[in-house]
C-alpha cells in the first residue's frame, strides 16, 4: 500500500492499516513527490525526515514500512536519509528513484510540449533516468544499514536493466514505463531475460550477484571514506 501526506496523516493511515482485518503486506510512504506547491520533497529536508521517522516509529508495529525516495544529486542528501533511517527500525526498504520533477519535452512535428498532458512540465522517468537511478541505488547501499532492502526503479525495460540494479545492490526492481508500453507480459519477459543472464554468469541467486559486485564496489567506497 502506497501512502503520502503530512506526518499526522501518515501516522493515522499506518495505524488504520495495522488494525485492518486484511492488512497490507507492506506500506510505502512516498516522501519524494516533486509536485507539492511551495515545498521540497520531505526526503530532501533533514528536519522533516527526522520528524517523519519519529512519527513512523510510534505508529508502525508489525507491518514493514518503506520509503519512496526522490533522486539525490549530491552526497549530503544520501546521508540525510541514512541518518534518519538509522533511528527508525520500522523502515525495512527504500525505493530509488521517483521521477525527476520539472522535465519537459518538445514535439518538433506538432510544435507542442509533449511530456505531460496537463502542462509543459512533468516527471521524467524511464530510460532517461536509468543511470542516475543506478548511482542512487549503489550509493544508498553503501550508506544504509544492511537491514534495509533497496528496490531499484527507473528504466527497467529488460533483463539487462534489472541485472544492473541488482549489481548495484538492489534486492528487487520496479517496472513502470515499460509496463505502460508493453502490458503485464513485460514481467515474464524481463524475468526470463534476467534468468538467462544469471545462468550465463553462473549465478543461482540475487545474493550471488551481490557477493560478486560487492567486491567491485568496495574499493570505491573505501576511497570515498
Secondary structure, 3 states (H helix, E strand, C coil): CEECCCHHHHHHHHHHHHHCCCCCCEEEEECCCCCCCCCCCHHHCHHHHHHHHHHHHHHCCCCEEEEEECCCCCHHHHHHHHHHHHCCCCEEEEEECCCEEEECCEECCCCEECCECCECCEEECHHHHHHHHHHHHHHHHHHCCCCCEEEEECCCCCHHHHHHHHHCCCCEEECCHHHHHHCCCHHHHHHHHHHHHHHHHCCCCHHHHHHHHHHHHHHHHHHHC
